[in-house]
Amino acid sequence: MDICLITIDNNSNKSLQPKTAIGMLWLQTHFENDQWEALSNSTVIISEKNSKLLIEDAMNAGLDIQCFSDISMLDVFPKNN
């Protein structure tokens, strides 16, 4: 997986997380230079509309994109109590 998008709220906003060097390089071509640090720290949040455009563009470029919701992530990786 090159880029991971995780739904973080009820408005379907997504946390954008590059997972490979290729994913990061591709994202750098789509974001301003001053946003690269936030990209590398996985702190960029994008809207549902923009995430759909990003997914389509990235898949057309041959990147592997995965989408999750924070709820499904908890189901897959339950917290240890």
LINMO-V555061 format. One line per field, one symbol per residue. ss: DSSP state (H for helix, E for strand, L for the rest). phi: phi as a letter, one per 20 degrees, with the letter a starting at -180 (. if undefined). burial: b if it has 24 or more other ideal C-beta (glycine too) atoms within 12 Angstrom, else e. A space follows every 50 residues. Layout:
ss: ???
phi: ???
burial: ???
This chain:
ss: LLEEEEELLLLLLEEEEELLHHHHHHHHLLLLHHHHHHHHLLLEEELHHH HHHHHHHHHHLLLLEEEEEHHHHHHHLLLLL
phi: .ecddcfdbfemfcedcfdcfffffffffdcfgfdfffffeldedcfgff ffffffffffeneedcccdfffffffcffed
burial: ebbbbbbbeeeeebbbbbbeeebbebbeebeeeeeeeebeeeebebeeee beebbeebeeeebebbbeeeeeeeeeeeeee
